[in-house]
Amino acid sequence: MKYALFSGCRTGFDIPQHPRSAKAVLSRLNVAVEELDFGCCGYPVKEKNLDAFLLLAIRNLAIAQAHHLPVLTLCKCCFGSLKQADHYFQNDSEKRVMINRILEKEGLHYIGGVKIHHILTLLDREVDTGIIQRSVAHPLNGIKVAASYGCHALRPSTITGFDDHPNAPTIFERIIALTGAETVNWSKRLECCGNPLLEKNSTLARDFILKKYETAEQEGADIICTACNYCHMQYEYGRDLILKSGSKSPIPAILLTQLLGRAMGLEKDWTAKK
């Protein structure tokens, strides 16, 4: 199966290591991806203008549908946005007419129902576990990992379908365990990273991410693992705050695809950005 890779807007400049490491891991697993002319998922404008959000998101799904490909996202905000937009589209006839009227100007039309995966749901449901395990050349034995779930893939669970148990998910830990690493039962694994608050209440956003760093280390983690562009940027922001304060360097926060890449012998540096 081939997938339309939806890396997200922020990867090009802020976290180029995300699509780079994802493509390397997927290639090792014989998962084919194609990069299409996608735009923003709509997440940044969702709370400001619902119609603009829906149009941005559905345009991407229409492009994928025109190429007869399911969508594969790397970011949980992108995943949640596309899932919610598709739900809106399929349940609001007025929005369907409005969106398709605008899309027709680009020669696009959307009928709904494009399959949308996050990298975690793909690895958990679409890729055979044995293939992943056989791809692990350097098991991460002895490394304790705290999985940072992020909010937008989990809720609303009836729409995203990210995990069968959204209040006690295990999908992230299941994939981490395939690398040989040990997962930490981290008390703040489901709590917000603070990124959505950064421009509204920077003090609260700062407190959220610093507390996540503090508790992850206190509870035994060697590494924090992310699978969302916005979460990862927030951890980098938190790391800068900690270093500027004169405190010791915090534990690394790395992407799931970098963790997998390290276990597969594809990554030499946990935090490489190039």
MARLO-422960 format. One record per residue (C-alpha): x, y, z; residue in three letters. Coordinates in steps of 0.1 Angstrom, whole numbers, padded with zeros to 4 digits, always signed. Layout:
// residues N
XYZALA...
***
This chain:
// residues 274
+0000+0000+0000MET+0012+0035-0008LYS+0003+0065+0014TYR+0002+0102+0008ALA+0027+0116+0033LEU+0013+0146+0052PHE+0044+0160+0071SER+0027+0193+0082GLY+0036+0229+0077CYS+0061+0233+0105ARG+0085+0205+0095THR+0103+0222+0067GLY+0120+0248+0089PHE+0113+0239+0125ASP+0118+0201+0126ILE+0131+0188+0092PRO+0143+0157+0111GLN+0107+0145+0113HIS+0099+0138+0077PRO+0135+0128+0071ARG+0135+0102+0098SER+0100+0091+0090ALA+0108+0084+0053LYS+0139+0064+0063ALA+0119+0042+0088VAL+0090+0037+0064LEU+0114+0027+0036SER+0130+0002+0059ARG+0095-0012+0066LEU+0087-0013+0029ASN+0059+0013+0033VAL+0057+0034+0002ALA+0049+0071+0005VAL+0043+0099-0020GLU+0045+0136-0012GLU+0016+0156-0028LEU+0009+0193-0030ASP-0006+0196+0004PHE-0012+0228+0023GLY-0020+0235+0060CYS-0042+0211+0079CYS-0062+0241+0092GLY-0053+0236+0129TYR-0039+0271+0134PRO-0072+0288+0123VAL-0097+0262+0137LYS-0108+0284+0167GLU-0109+0316+0146LYS-0128+0306+0115ASN-0145+0272+0111LEU-0151+0276+0074ASP-0115+0284+0067ALA-0104+0255+0088PHE-0127+0231+0070LEU-0116+0244+0036LEU-0079+0241+0043LEU-0083+0205+0057ALA-0107+0192+0031ILE-0086+0206+0002ARG-0058+0182+0014ASN-0082+0153+0015LEU-0095+0161-0019ALA-0060+0161-0033ILE-0053+0127-0017ALA-0086+0114-0031GLN-0077+0125-0066ALA-0046+0104-0063HIS-0065+0074-0048HIS-0043+0074-0017LEU-0049+0073+0020PRO-0033+0100+0041VAL-0004+0094+0065LEU+0003+0122+0091THR+0033+0126+0113LEU+0016+0152+0136CYS-0012+0145+0160LYS-0026+0180+0155CYS-0027+0174+0117CYS-0043+0140+0123PHE-0070+0153+0146GLY-0077+0183+0123SER-0081+0161+0092LEU-0102+0136+0110LYS-0125+0162+0125GLN-0128+0181+0092ALA-0138+0149+0074ASP-0165+0143+0101HIS-0179+0178+0097TYR-0179+0174+0059PHE-0198+0141+0060GLN-0224+0154+0085ASN-0232+0189+0072ASP-0247+0191+0038SER-0244+0229+0037GLU-0206+0228+0044LYS-0202+0201+0017ARG-0218+0223-0009VAL-0198+0254+0001MET-0165+0236+0002ILE-0169+0218-0031ASN-0180+0250-0048ARG-0147+0266-0038ILE-0126+0235-0045LEU-0140+0233-0080GLU-0120+0265-0088LYS-0089+0243-0085GLU-0105+0213-0104GLY-0109+0194-0071LEU-0140+0177-0056HIS-0143+0158-0024TYR-0169+0131-0017ILE-0156+0122+0018GLY-0142+0091+0034GLY-0104+0093+0026VAL-0086+0071+0052LYS-0064+0091+0075ILE-0036+0075+0095HIS-0012+0088+0121HIS+0022+0072+0120ILE+0013+0054+0153LEU-0019+0039+0140THR-0002+0029+0108LEU+0025+0010+0126LEU+0001-0005+0151ASP-0026-0016+0126ARG-0013-0017+0091GLU+0023-0029+0095VAL+0030-0065+0107ASP+0046-0064+0141THR+0071-0091+0130GLY+0084-0068+0102ILE+0091-0040+0127ILE+0108-0064+0152GLN+0130-0079+0124ARG+0140-0044+0114SER+0154-0036+0148VAL+0192-0040+0144ALA+0202-0023+0177HIS+0176-0030+0204PRO+0173-0002+0229LEU+0175-0025+0259ASN+0178-0007+0293GLY+0165+0027+0279ILE+0134+0040+0297LYS+0111+0061+0276VAL+0082+0084+0286ALA+0056+0086+0258ALA+0041+0121+0254SER+0007+0115+0239TYR-0005+0149+0230GLY-0042+0160+0230CYS-0055+0162+0195HIS-0053+0126+0184ALA-0071+0113+0215LEU-0101+0135+0215ARG-0129+0134+0205PRO-0123+0097+0204SER-0155+0088+0185THR-0141+0108+0156ILE-0103+0102+0157THR-0105+0065+0166GLY-0068+0068+0177PHE-0070+0042+0205ASP-0097+0018+0217ASP-0092+0032+0252HIS-0087+0070+0249PRO-0086+0076+0286ASN-0060+0049+0291ALA-0043+0045+0257PRO-0014+0021+0251THR-0008+0025+0213ILE+0024+0046+0218PHE+0039+0023+0244GLU+0032-0008+0222ARG+0053+0007+0194ILE+0081+0019+0217ILE+0083-0016+0232ALA+0091-0031+0198LEU+0124-0013+0199THR+0134-0031+0230GLY+0131+0000+0252ALA+0111+0001+0284GLU+0082+0024+0288THR+0077+0045+0319VAL+0042+0048+0335ASN+0045+0085+0334TRP+0018+0104+0354SER+0017+0133+0328LYS+0018+0113+0296ARG-0017+0124+0286LEU-0014+0160+0297GLU-0012+0189+0273CYS+0023+0201+0264CYS+0011+0238+0265GLY+0017+0247+0229ASN-0019+0257+0221PRO-0016+0282+0250LEU+0018+0297+0240LEU+0004+0329+0224GLU-0026+0332+0248LYS-0009+0326+0282ASN+0028+0321+0279SER+0033+0317+0316THR+0008+0287+0318LEU+0023+0272+0286ALA+0058+0274+0301ARG+0046+0259+0334ASP+0030+0229+0315PHE+0061+0220+0296ILE+0085+0225+0325LEU+0064+0203+0347LYS+0064+0176+0320LYS+0102+0176+0318TYR+0105+0176+0356GLU+0081+0147+0363THR+0094+0126+0334ALA+0129+0126+0348GLU+0117+0122+0384GLN+0097+0091+0374GLU+0126+0074+0358GLY+0126+0083+0321ALA+0158+0086+0302ASP+0141+0100+0271ILE+0107+0117+0263ILE+0092+0105+0230CYS+0069+0126+0209THR+0049+0120+0178ALA+0035+0155+0171CYS+0051+0185+0154ASN+0036+0210+0179TYR+0044+0189+0210CYS+0080+0185+0198HIS+0084+0222+0192MET+0071+0228+0227GLN+0096+0205+0242TYR+0124+0223+0223GLU+0110+0256+0237TYR+0110+0241+0272GLY+0146+0228+0268ARG+0157+0263+0258ASP+0140+0278+0289LEU+0158+0252+0312ILE+0192+0258+0296LEU+0188+0296+0298LYS+0179+0294+0335SER+0213+0278+0342GLY+0199+0245+0352SER+0214+0212+0340LYS+0205+0199+0306SER+0171+0181+0307PRO+0166+0146+0294ILE+0163+0145+0256PRO+0129+0148+0239ALA+0130+0129+0206ILE+0106+0120+0179LEU+0091+0085+0176LEU+0106+0082+0141THR+0141+0090+0155GLN+0137+0064+0183LEU+0127+0038+0157LEU+0155+0049+0134GLY+0180+0045+0162ARG+0168+0010+0169ALA+0170+0002+0132MET+0205+0015+0128GLY+0194+0045+0108LEU+0200+0073+0134GLU+0234+0080+0150LYS+0223+0111+0170ASP+0192+0111+0191TRP+0185+0148+0184THR+0199+0153+0149ALA+0180+0180+0130LYS+0196+0174+0096LYS
***
